[in-house]
Amino acid sequence: MRRRVAATWPFRPTVRYGTQVAMALRTETIGGVVMLLAAVAALVWANTPWADAYKKLQTFEISPHWLHLGHMDVQHWASSGLLVVFFFIAGLELREELTHGELRHAKDAALPVLAAVAGVAAPALIFLVVSAGETGAGRGWAVPTATDIAFALAVLAVTFTACPPPLRAFLLTLAVVDDLIAITIIALFYTDEMHWTPLALGVVLIAVYGLLQYRNVRSPWIYVPLAVLAWYCLQRSGVHATVAGVALGMLTSSKEAPDGRPTNAERADHALRPFSAGVCVPVFAFVSAGVGLGVSQLGDVFQDRVALGVIAGLVVGKFVGVFGGAWAAVRLGWATLGEDLHWHEIAGVALLAGVGFTVSLLIGGLAYTDPSQFERVTTAVLIASVLASAAAAVVFRRRARLRAGPD
């Protein structure tokens, strides 16, 4: 017999309501919409008479002395703390792709992997060409190299309801490999000062986590403290803490239990994906995306060749790299185009890869510490993401009509 639950809304949501919200946040469409709403809210606030309050929120410092983490404001906690959960989910997805997905077989993986690699190289080159000679141009070459998984999959789901499963798998694999390359770039090129003792401790803790996963230990009460300590050590070391998120996600076991219980990876994904989609990424978007959109601010963006390099890299470079890489891989016989895929759809995904939002903003914050330069780069990322989404939507809408056939 079902137990009756008192109608306590709006004072206390029922368990069922909370479960429904969590289930919704596990879908890319809802997660992408929540992130978009957070970014729009930040933009609205930043362009009101209360914009100073938004700036104060961004730079409000939360740095308990006993943590020894230096000066950490709200923006830093969002990028170095909350985004670790997002990258942990990315690590889980990469592990899933390597174990059961498109990356399991080299022949199947070749097309999205080669497209992803070319989709990183081409935007970086275009950025360097456009921004050549500008102060700080060399620091920002990686800003337009990233693709936002949640945003891109949300746009695909909304604009191409007839999307064939192989195309979605292509985009997911492309974005996951793209994220792996991005986190490698962050570790190699955006670590200014290295502290070896906390780095070594962090590596040991991550290795212990991996060993316990290998032995199929299932208790989260062991893994959560290990993960938090590993994050803390990498944050102290100077390596960006999001590296810990990807490493821990990739080490989380997807080994099936004999009794059919969910794997450690499935349990972690089930528990953390709603938190990532509903809290971590939206909060990061909210504290990062609030830039002025007045005539003078937009004029500054279009007069700044670094910002123009970001726009050109994301909108043009991503398309050229992803589509060109996929075409070259098929042409050279290194990969094959699936039966249910069409080059027009690959072109749509290549355009959609220019949605750089989350990771591009993260790299932009690491590359440019000057607030005015970072604001111009942030505005450029937003403009490019809107342009890329609109262009991809046009292609996908047309493909949807063609796949539907005559009425």
VOGU-3710 file (C-alpha; in Angstrom, 3 decimals, decimal comma):
1> mrrrvaatwp> 0,000/0,000/0,000  1,408/3,371/-1,003  2,077/5,732/1,876  0,332/9,091/1,595  2,640/12,119/1,653  1,443/15,373/3,169  1,055/18,279/0,759  3,883/20,404/2,106  4,715/22,320/-1,100  6,015/25,032/-1,349
11> frptvrygtq> 7,599/24,661/2,064  9,162/21,222/1,641  9,319/19,340/-1,677  8,276/15,710/-1,554  10,737/12,941/-2,182  8,945/12,120/-5,415  9,307/15,702/-6,670  13,026/15,683/-5,862  13,415/12,399/-7,712  11,644/13,793/-10,778
21> vamalrteti> 13,903/16,858/-10,786  17,005/14,655/-10,547  15,758/12,479/-13,422  15,156/15,558/-15,569  18,636/16,887/-14,861  20,136/13,628/-16,124  19,021/14,516/-19,660  21,274/16,717/-21,771  18,407/18,922/-22,936  17,319/19,965/-19,443
31> ggvvmllaav> 20,900/20,387/-18,234  21,740/22,582/-21,194  18,615/24,696/-20,687  19,411/25,224/-16,981  22,936/26,324/-17,886  21,585/28,670/-20,559  19,104/30,214/-18,120  21,893/30,778/-15,591  24,021/32,513/-18,229  21,093/34,690/-19,341
41> aalvwantpw> 20,375/35,644/-15,725  24,004/36,681/-15,287  23,923/38,745/-18,477  20,725/40,481/-17,404  22,107/41,300/-13,952  25,430/42,519/-15,363  23,578/44,957/-17,635  21,371/46,565/-14,983  22,097/49,475/-12,621  23,029/46,815/-10,045
51> adaykklqtf> 25,987/45,506/-12,091  28,419/46,479/-9,315  26,694/44,037/-6,988  27,292/41,264/-9,529  30,996/42,156/-9,702  31,188/42,102/-5,911  29,613/38,650/-5,901  32,168/37,381/-8,434  35,119/38,673/-6,414  33,765/37,898/-2,940
61> eisphwlhlg> 36,626/36,076/-1,236  36,120/32,780/0,579  39,610/31,853/1,739  39,767/30,261/5,190  43,360/30,634/6,345  43,588/27,043/7,578  43,020/25,693/4,051  46,209/27,370/2,749  44,701/27,750/-0,742  45,605/31,399/-1,201
71> hmdvqhwass> 43,072/33,961/-2,358  39,958/32,119/-3,561  36,933/34,175/-4,574  33,556/32,921/-5,771  34,745/32,677/-9,380  37,753/30,581/-8,369  35,625/28,242/-6,252  33,255/27,771/-9,190  36,023/27,030/-11,705  38,394/25,076/-9,451
81> gllvvfffia> 35,806/23,454/-7,199  32,393/22,955/-8,767  33,706/22,287/-12,284  35,703/19,348/-10,923  32,384/17,479/-10,682  31,626/18,346/-14,322  35,007/16,981/-15,401  34,518/13,894/-13,219  31,360/13,181/-15,246  33,400/13,772/-18,431
91> glelreelth> 35,919/11,218/-17,152  33,120/8,728/-16,537  31,854/9,278/-20,081  35,324/8,772/-21,507  35,701/5,542/-19,520  32,307/4,392/-20,815  33,307/5,183/-24,391  36,575/3,259/-23,965  34,833/0,283/-22,377  31,506/-0,022/-24,177
101> gelrhakdaa> 31,222/2,836/-26,666  32,691/4,238/-29,864  36,270/4,218/-28,541  36,220/0,477/-27,825  37,285/-0,409/-31,377  39,983/1,563/-33,166  38,115/1,501/-36,486  34,937/2,950/-34,970  36,849/5,488/-32,883  38,978/6,798/-35,743
111> lpvlaavagv> 36,372/9,164/-37,218  35,411/11,150/-34,073  38,932/11,034/-32,607  40,641/12,372/-35,725  37,872/14,956/-36,127  38,395/16,032/-32,502  42,171/16,365/-32,894  41,803/18,431/-36,063  39,026/20,368/-34,314  41,515/21,437/-31,662
121> aapaliflvv> 44,395/22,274/-33,994  42,493/24,375/-36,549  40,889/26,836/-34,063  44,226/27,339/-32,310  45,944/28,166/-35,613  43,172/30,526/-36,719  43,252/32,264/-33,336  47,024/32,790/-33,596  46,733/34,162/-37,134  43,928/36,594/-36,288
131> sagetgagrg> 45,437/37,771/-32,993  49,082/37,895/-34,127  50,929/40,820/-32,595  48,366/41,555/-29,873  49,485/41,626/-26,248  48,753/38,314/-24,547  47,734/36,572/-27,769  50,040/33,647/-27,045  48,243/32,885/-23,784  44,810/32,453/-25,307
141> wavptatdia> 45,373/30,061/-28,197  43,538/27,250/-26,353  40,365/29,255/-25,606  38,580/28,376/-28,894  39,669/24,715/-28,898  36,981/23,356/-26,548  33,446/22,065/-27,153  30,772/22,235/-24,453  29,221/18,746/-24,139  26,023/19,727/-22,323
151> falavlavtf> 25,230/22,754/-24,456  26,023/20,999/-27,761  23,947/17,908/-26,959  21,068/20,106/-25,789  21,057/22,051/-29,076  21,216/18,789/-31,033  18,296/17,306/-29,069  16,122/20,395/-29,528  16,853/21,138/-33,192  17,198/17,628/-34,602
161> tacppplraf> 14,574/15,387/-33,035  15,105/12,831/-35,816  18,811/12,621/-34,985  20,145/9,131/-35,814  21,882/7,437/-32,854  25,260/7,214/-34,691  25,314/11,009/-35,109  24,670/11,585/-31,414  27,381/9,030/-30,603  29,742/10,859/-32,971
171> lltlavvddl> 29,110/14,194/-31,227  29,389/12,690/-27,732  32,663/10,933/-28,542  33,994/14,043/-30,271  33,159/16,204/-27,248  34,585/13,722/-24,729  37,891/13,441/-26,623  37,857/17,219/-26,996  37,487/17,575/-23,206  40,355/15,156/-22,625
181> iaitiialfy> 42,590/17,220/-24,915  41,443/20,419/-23,191  42,257/19,122/-19,712  45,682/17,978/-20,978  46,289/21,468/-22,373  45,306/23,003/-19,023  47,710/20,699/-17,169  50,624/21,306/-19,545  50,280/24,970/-20,521  48,344/26,699/-17,750
191> tdemhwtpla> 50,336/25,602/-14,722  52,489/28,570/-13,767  54,126/27,266/-10,592  54,536/23,657/-9,507  54,698/22,442/-5,912  55,948/18,892/-6,061  55,084/17,582/-2,588  51,309/18,160/-2,787  51,393/16,985/-6,420  53,020/13,696/-5,371
201> lgvvliavyg> 50,483/13,266/-2,567  47,662/13,938/-5,018  49,003/11,329/-7,447  49,269/8,781/-4,623  45,691/9,448/-3,505  44,413/9,110/-7,083  46,371/5,845/-7,420  44,821/4,510/-4,181  41,389/5,474/-5,514  42,142/3,572/-8,732
211> llqyrnvrsp> 43,400/0,515/-6,839  40,266/0,362/-4,699  38,136/0,713/-7,822  40,095/-2,106/-9,459  39,350/-4,288/-6,426  35,692/-3,272/-6,807  35,341/-1,700/-3,360  31,894/-0,116/-3,425  31,577/2,132/-0,349  31,282/5,865/-1,218
221> wiyvplavla> 32,403/6,650/2,336  35,916/5,637/1,249  35,899/7,296/-2,170  34,497/10,703/-1,233  37,260/11,570/1,298  39,906/10,263/-1,119  38,505/12,382/-3,948  38,291/15,525/-1,794  41,865/15,079/-0,542  43,123/14,457/-4,092
231> wyclqrsgvh> 41,373/17,650/-5,229  42,926/19,583/-2,341  46,447/18,322/-3,078  46,242/19,166/-6,786  44,809/22,582/-5,974  47,767/23,185/-3,647  50,240/21,852/-6,231  49,505/24,490/-8,871  48,014/21,999/-11,354  44,410/22,951/-12,084
241> atvagvalgm> 42,187/20,799/-9,891  39,880/19,829/-12,771  42,639/17,408/-13,810  41,815/15,431/-10,668  38,175/15,238/-11,740  38,957/13,679/-15,117  41,522/11,262/-13,623  39,149/10,056/-10,902  36,292/9,701/-13,382  38,391/7,615/-15,767
251> ltsskeapdg> 39,527/5,362/-12,901  36,013/4,701/-11,619  35,206/1,054/-12,259  32,632/0,026/-14,840  33,075/-3,639/-13,945  29,717/-5,355/-13,615  28,883/-7,042/-10,315  27,996/-10,777/-10,387  24,611/-10,074/-8,788  23,676/-7,504/-11,439
261> rptnaeradh> 23,981/-4,470/-9,180  24,918/-1,130/-10,818  28,620/-0,598/-11,387  30,591/1,991/-9,439  30,618/4,196/-12,537  26,842/3,913/-12,932  26,260/4,721/-9,255  28,571/7,736/-9,386  26,970/8,994/-12,581  23,468/8,529/-11,151
271> alrpfsagvc> 24,350/10,441/-7,988  26,483/13,248/-9,409  25,058/14,056/-12,840  22,013/15,953/-11,467  24,306/17,892/-9,114  26,652/18,723/-11,993  23,853/19,743/-14,381  21,695/21,462/-11,792  24,264/23,176/-9,583  27,916/23,004/-10,665
281> vpvfafvsag> 27,717/24,064/-14,312  24,889/26,614/-13,865  26,687/28,280/-10,937  29,900/28,451/-12,960  27,968/29,899/-15,908  26,238/32,405/-13,630  29,424/33,746/-12,061  31,384/33,732/-15,342  28,998/34,857/-18,093  27,928/38,234/-16,717
291> vglgvsqlgd> 29,521/40,765/-19,062  28,433/44,170/-20,268  26,649/44,183/-23,611  26,477/47,913/-24,159  27,552/49,540/-27,407  30,938/50,514/-25,997  31,639/47,011/-24,602  30,673/45,301/-27,852  32,724/47,864/-29,765  35,739/46,942/-27,637
301> vfqdrvalgv> 35,238/43,269/-28,464  35,176/43,845/-32,214  38,268/46,060/-32,005  40,225/43,505/-29,983  41,968/40,991/-32,235  42,282/38,517/-29,348  38,501/38,494/-28,964  38,057/38,315/-32,741  40,485/35,396/-32,771  38,282/33,581/-30,261
311> iaglvvgkfv> 35,166/34,155/-32,393  36,917/33,120/-35,614  38,470/30,087/-33,916  35,176/28,787/-32,548  32,893/29,581/-35,479  35,252/28,996/-38,414  38,117/26,995/-36,925  35,960/24,363/-35,272  33,971/23,781/-38,448  37,067/23,577/-40,638
321> gvfggawaav> 38,865/21,318/-38,172  36,067/18,881/-37,321  34,567/18,600/-40,800  37,949/18,683/-42,536  39,406/16,130/-40,120  36,459/13,760/-40,624  36,547/14,184/-44,415  40,312/13,620/-44,586  40,065/10,535/-42,341  37,452/8,960/-44,637
331> rlgwatlged> 39,222/10,076/-47,809  42,533/8,584/-46,662  40,889/5,317/-45,653  41,611/5,741/-41,937  37,909/5,752/-41,014  34,516/5,031/-42,526  31,300/7,028/-42,520  28,452/4,991/-41,039  25,512/3,970/-43,223  23,075/6,113/-41,254
341> lhwheiagva> 25,242/9,255/-41,404  25,339/11,986/-44,020  28,013/14,579/-44,668  25,468/17,372/-44,192  24,858/16,060/-40,662  28,581/15,864/-39,975  28,740/19,496/-41,123  26,022/20,360/-38,596  27,991/18,704/-35,795  31,135/20,513/-36,949
351> llagvgftvs> 29,290/23,826/-36,630  27,876/22,800/-33,260  31,386/22,045/-32,008  31,910/25,817/-32,001  29,791/26,038/-28,846  32,719/26,408/-26,497  30,932/27,862/-23,491  31,993/26,088/-20,239  35,536/24,919/-20,995  36,350/27,953/-23,157
361> lligglaytd> 35,365/30,257/-20,284  37,483/28,162/-17,916  40,562/28,401/-20,152  39,867/32,094/-20,765  39,978/32,714/-17,028  43,306/30,878/-16,763  44,811/32,647/-19,769  43,732/36,222/-18,966  43,825/37,472/-15,397  43,242/41,097/-16,413
371> psqfervtta> 39,494/41,668/-15,761  38,878/43,821/-18,845  40,635/41,380/-21,187  38,845/38,418/-19,641  35,510/40,195/-20,054  36,172/40,768/-23,768  37,181/37,128/-24,201  34,067/35,982/-22,308  31,859/38,133/-24,536  33,602/36,675/-27,591
381> vliasvlasa> 32,921/33,121/-26,367  29,248/33,949/-25,840  28,910/35,541/-29,292  30,648/32,610/-30,964  28,525/30,046/-29,097  25,309/31,778/-30,191  26,488/31,993/-33,816  27,607/28,350/-33,853  24,314/27,177/-32,305  22,239/29,171/-34,805
391> aaavvfrrra> 24,204/27,913/-37,804  23,989/24,301/-36,617  20,250/24,662/-35,936  19,652/25,774/-39,537  21,490/22,698/-40,875  19,746/20,280/-38,499  16,278/21,688/-39,167  16,823/21,148/-42,889  18,093/17,596/-42,318  15,097/16,868/-40,062
401> rlragpd> 12,717/17,869/-42,858  14,605/15,735/-45,395  14,628/12,708/-43,107  10,902/13,122/-42,452  10,274/12,932/-46,200  7,307/14,387/-48,092  4,133/15,036/-46,119
//
